[in-house]
Amino acid sequence: MTEEHRWPRKSAGRYIVEKVPIISDSLKISEVSALLVEHINRFESIDYLYLVSPENKLTGVISIKELYRVPPDALIAKIHRKSPLITVLPTSDREEVTALALQHGLKAIPVVNESGIFLGVIPHDAITAIINRELREDILQFAGIHKRHAEFDNILDISLGDAIKHRLPWLLAGLGGGLLIASIINYFESALEKNLILAAFIPLVVYIADAVRTQLEAFTIRDLAVFRKIDFVRYFFRQFFTVAAMALILGVILSAVSYIFYDKGVIIIILGMAIIVATLSSLFSGLLVPYMFRKFKIDPANASGPIGTIIQDIISVTVYFTIASILI
C-alpha cells in the first residue's frame, strides 16, 4: 500500500507533502536563509518554516516573509510567536482543510497525528485543487446529480448497448407497473359498470397525485443534495403538513367543480376523497422513495422518477377504485 493510500478517501492524509523546511528555534536567520538556498530544489512547499522539537512535535510555524523582516543575526526564537497552531489530523476530511485555510488566510496547513508529531503539510496547490473539486461536486449535487452518475450516463462516451442497459430496466419496471394498473382497473370492473363516469376521472386523479409527487420529489432531491445532514423526521413532517393542506384544497376544488357539472353526490364525495388520499400518498413516492435510494447509495435523480411515477400511479388507481367500490 502506498503512503497516500494509508488514509481514507477524501482525507487530509491523501494530500500530505513531507519535503518542507523544518528548523529549530535555536538557529539564526542567516543560517535558515543559507539552509533554504542550499536545499531549495528539495522542498515541495516553501510558504512556511516549521519548527519542531527533538521529539519531532510541531511547536511553531513561521511565514517566509517574516524571515526577512529581522536582522540576519537574530535568532528564530525572536520571531517565533507563541500562538495557537492551526493543524489537522491525517484522517480529517479534506473539506476541513479548505475551511481552515480560507478562514485563517493560510497557504498551507500542517498535518500532525494524535500525539502532535509533525507528518507534513497540505500545500497551497492541493488546497486549491480540493476547493475546485468540492465546488464542482456541490454544483452537480445542487442539480441532484452525483459525479459518478454524470460519468456513468455520459451519452457521448458510452456505447449504444450500455445506454440501453442503463435505461431499459427502469422502463421495464414501468411496463410491469402499467400492466398491474390495468389488472387493478379490471378488478374493479363492477364499480365501473355501475358508474361509467368514474372512468372519465381516472386520468385526472392520477395526474394530480403524480404532479404533487413530481413537485415533492424535486424538492426532496434538491434538499438532500444541499443539506447533507438533514433532520429527516422534522423535514418529513414539514412536508406532510404542506402536502396535506394542498390535498385538502385540491379535494374541495374538484368536489365543487364536479357538483357544478355533474350534480351527483356520491361522485363528488368519491372524487374529493380520492384526490385527498392519493395526494397524501405522494409523501411515500415523492419523499420516501428518493430518501431510500440515497440511503442505499443509488442516485435518486436517476431512479426516483420512473420508479416513483409507477408506484404513485398504482397507489392512485387503487385508492380511487377502493373508495368508489365502498361508496357505490
C-alpha positions in Angstrom: 0.0 0.0 0.0 1.4 3.4 -1.0 1.9 6.1 1.6 -1.1 8.2 0.5 -3.4 5.2 0.4 -2.9 4.6 4.1 -5.5 7.2 4.7 -9.3 7.2 3.9 -10.5 8.6 0.7 -11.2 12.4 0.8 -9.0 12.6 4.0 -6.2 15.2 4.5 -3.6 12.3 4.6 -4.1 11.8 0.8 -2.6 15.3 0.1 0.4 15.4 2.5 3.8 16.5 1.3 6.7 15.9 3.6 9.6 17.8 1.9 9.2 21.2 3.7 11.6 23.4 5.6 11.9 22.1 9.1 14.0 24.1 11.5 15.0 24.6 15.2 14.3 27.9 17.0 18.0 27.9 18.1 19.1 28.8 14.5 19.9 32.3 13.3 18.0 34.0 10.4 21.2 33.9 8.3 21.6 30.1 8.9 18.0 29.5 7.9 18.4 31.6 4.8 21.5 29.5 3.8 19.6 26.3 4.5 16.8 27.4 2.2 19.2 28.3 -0.6 21.1 25.1 -0.3 18.0 22.8 -0.3 15.6 24.9 -2.3 15.2 22.2 -5.0 14.3 19.5 -2.5 11.3 21.3 -1.0 7.8 20.7 -2.3 6.4 23.6 -0.4 8.2 26.7 1.0 5.4 29.0 2.1 6.2 28.5 5.7 9.0 27.3 8.0 8.0 24.6 10.5 9.6 24.4 14.0 9.8 21.0 15.5 11.0 19.7 18.8 13.7 17.0 19.2 10.7 14.6 19.5 9.5 15.7 16.1 6.5 17.5 17.6 5.3 20.7 15.8 5.9 23.7 18.0 5.5 26.6 15.6 5.0 27.9 12.1 6.8 31.0 10.6 5.9 32.6 7.3 8.8 33.0 4.9 8.2 36.7 4.6 8.7 37.1 8.3 12.2 35.7 7.9 13.4 38.8 6.1 11.9 41.4 8.4 14.5 41.0 11.1 18.4 41.3 11.1 20.3 38.2 9.8 22.0 37.6 13.2 18.7 37.4 15.1 17.5 34.0 16.4 14.4 32.3 15.1 13.2 32.2 18.7 12.9 36.1 18.5 10.3 36.0 15.7 8.6 32.8 16.8 5.3 33.9 18.4 3.6 31.5 20.8 0.2 31.5 19.0 -2.3 28.6 18.7 -1.3 26.3 15.9 -3.8 25.6 13.1 -3.4 21.9 12.3 -5.4 18.9 11.0 -5.1 15.2 11.6 -4.4 13.0 8.5 -7.8 11.5 8.9 -9.6 14.9 8.9 -11.9 15.4 5.9 -10.4 17.4 3.1 -13.2 20.0 3.4 -12.0 20.8 6.9 -8.6 21.6 5.4 -10.0 24.1 2.9 -12.3 25.6 5.5 -9.3 26.3 7.9 -7.2 27.7 5.0 -9.9 30.1 3.9 -10.9 31.0 7.5 -7.4 31.9 8.6 -5.9 33.0 5.2 -3.3 30.3 5.2 -1.4 29.0 2.1 -0.7 25.6 3.7 -2.0 23.6 6.6 0.3 21.4 8.8 -0.7 17.8 9.5 0.0 16.2 12.8 -1.0 12.9 14.4 -2.9 12.4 17.7 0.4 12.9 19.6 1.3 16.1 17.8 4.0 14.5 15.7 4.6 16.5 12.5 3.8 14.5 9.4 3.9 17.1 6.7 1.7 19.8 5.2 -1.2 20.2 2.7 0.3 22.7 0.2 -1.5 25.6 -1.4 -1.8 23.8 -4.8 -3.5 20.8 -3.1 -5.9 23.2 -1.2 -6.8 25.0 -4.5 -7.4 21.6 -6.2 -9.6 20.4 -3.3 -11.7 23.7 -3.4 -12.2 23.3 -7.1 -13.2 19.6 -6.8 -15.6 20.3 -3.9 -17.2 23.2 -5.8 -17.8 21.1 -8.9 -19.4 18.3 -6.8 -21.6 20.8 -5.0 -22.8 22.3 -8.2 -23.7 18.8 -9.5 -25.4 18.0 -6.3 -27.5 21.2 -6.4 -28.9 19.6 -9.6 -29.4 16.3 -7.8 -26.6 14.7 -9.8 -23.6 12.9 -8.4 -20.2 12.9 -10.2 -20.2 9.1 -10.7 -23.7 9.4 -12.2 -22.6 12.0 -14.7 -19.7 9.8 -15.8 -21.8 6.7 -15.8 -24.5 8.0 -18.1 -22.5 10.3 -20.5 -24.4 9.5 -23.7 -21.4 10.8 -25.8 -19.0 8.3 -24.3 -20.9 5.1 -23.7 -21.9 2.6 -26.3 -25.4 2.1 -27.6 -25.6 -1.3 -25.7 -24.6 0.3 -22.4 -27.0 3.2 -22.9 -29.9 0.7 -23.4 -28.7 -1.4 -20.5 -28.6 1.6 -18.2 -32.1 2.8 -19.1 -34.2 -0.2 -20.1 -34.6 -1.7 -16.6 -36.4 1.3 -15.3 -38.7 1.3 -18.4 -39.4 -2.4 -17.9 -40.4 -1.7 -14.3 -42.8 0.9 -15.6 -44.2 -1.5 -18.2 -44.8 -4.0 -15.4 -46.4 -1.4 -13.3 -48.7 -0.4 -16.2 -49.9 -4.0 -16.6 -50.5 -4.1 -12.9 -52.6 -0.9 -13.1 -54.7 -2.5 -15.9 -55.3 -5.5 -13.7 -56.4 -3.3 -10.8 -58.9 -1.4 -13.0 -60.2 -4.8 -14.3 -60.6 -6.0 -10.7 -63.0 -3.0 -10.0 -65.0 -3.7 -13.2 -68.3 -3.9 -11.3 -67.8 -0.4 -9.8 -67.2 0.9 -13.3 -70.3 -0.8 -14.7 -72.4 1.0 -12.1 -70.9 4.4 -12.9 -69.1 4.7 -16.2 -68.4 8.3 -15.4 -65.7 7.0 -12.9 -63.5 6.1 -15.9 -63.5 9.7 -17.1 -61.8 10.9 -13.9 -59.0 8.2 -13.8 -56.6 10.4 -15.7 -57.4 13.4 -13.5 -56.9 11.7 -10.2 -53.7 10.0 -11.4 -52.3 13.3 -12.9 -53.0 15.4 -9.8 -51.4 12.9 -7.4 -48.4 12.4 -9.7 -48.0 16.2 -10.2 -47.7 16.7 -6.5 -45.3 13.7 -6.3 -43.1 15.2 -9.0 -43.0 18.5 -7.3 -42.2 16.9 -3.9 -39.6 14.7 -5.5 -37.8 17.7 -7.0 -37.7 19.4 -3.6 -36.5 16.3 -1.8 -33.7 15.5 -4.3 -32.6 19.2 -4.2 -32.7 19.4 -0.4 -30.9 16.0 0.1 -28.2 17.4 -2.1 -27.9 20.8 -0.5 -28.5 19.9 3.2 -26.3 16.8 3.6 -27.1 16.4 7.3 -30.9 17.0 7.1 -33.1 16.3 10.1 -35.3 13.9 8.1 -38.1 13.5 10.7 -38.6 17.3 11.0 -38.3 17.6 7.2 -40.9 14.8 6.7 -43.5 16.5 9.0 -43.0 19.9 7.4 -43.6 18.4 4.0 -46.6 16.4 5.4 -48.4 19.5 6.6 -47.7 21.3 3.3 -49.0 18.3 1.2 -52.0 17.8 3.5 -53.0 21.4 3.1 -52.7 21.2 -0.7 -54.6 17.9 -0.8 -57.5 19.4 1.1 -57.6 22.5 -1.2 -57.5 20.3 -4.3 -60.1 18.0 -3.0 -62.5 20.8 -2.2 -62.0 22.5 -5.5 -62.5 19.3 -7.5 -65.7 18.5 -5.5 -67.1 21.9 -6.1 -66.4 21.7 -9.9 -67.9 18.2 -10.0 -71.0 19.4 -8.3 -71.5 22.2 -10.8 -71.1 20.0 -13.9 -72.4 16.6 -12.7 -74.6 17.2 -9.6 -74.1 13.6 -8.4 -73.5 13.5 -4.6 -71.7 10.1 -4.5 -69.3 11.0 -7.4 -68.5 14.3 -5.7 -67.6 12.5 -2.4 -65.5 9.8 -4.3 -63.5 12.4 -6.3 -62.9 14.6 -3.3 -61.7 11.7 -1.1 -59.7 10.1 -3.8 -57.8 13.3 -4.6 -57.1 13.9 -0.9 -55.9 10.4 -0.1 -53.9 10.0 -3.4 -52.2 13.3 -2.9 -51.2 12.4 0.6 -49.8 9.1 -0.7 -47.3 11.2 -2.7 -45.4 11.6 0.5 -44.2 8.0 0.0 -43.5 8.1 -3.7 -42.1 11.6 -3.8 -40.3 11.8 -0.5 -39.6 8.4 1.0 -38.6 6.8 -2.3 -35.8 9.3 -3.1 -34.6 9.2 0.5 -34.4 5.3 0.5 -32.5 5.4 -2.8 -30.0 7.8 -1.3 -29.7 5.6 1.8 -28.8 2.6 -0.5 -26.2 4.7 -2.4 -28.3 4.9 -5.5 -28.5 8.3 -7.2 -32.1 9.5 -6.6 -32.1 11.7 -9.7 -31.6 8.6 -11.8 -34.1 6.1 -10.3 -36.7 8.1 -8.4 -38.5 9.4 -11.5 -39.6 6.2 -13.2 -40.0 4.1 -10.0 -41.8 6.9 -8.1 -44.1 7.5 -11.0 -45.3 3.9 -11.4 -45.6 3.5 -7.6 -47.7 6.7 -7.4 -49.9 5.6 -10.3 -50.6 2.2 -8.8 -51.5 3.8 -5.4 -53.7 6.5 -7.0 -55.7 4.0 -9.1 -56.1 1.6 -6.2 -57.2 4.4 -3.8 -59.7 5.8 -6.4 -61.4 2.5 -7.1 -61.3 1.3 -3.5 -63.2 4.4 -2.3 -65.6 4.1 -5.3 -66.3 0.4 -4.6 -67.0 1.2 -0.9 -69.3 4.1 -1.5 -71.2 2.8 -4.6 
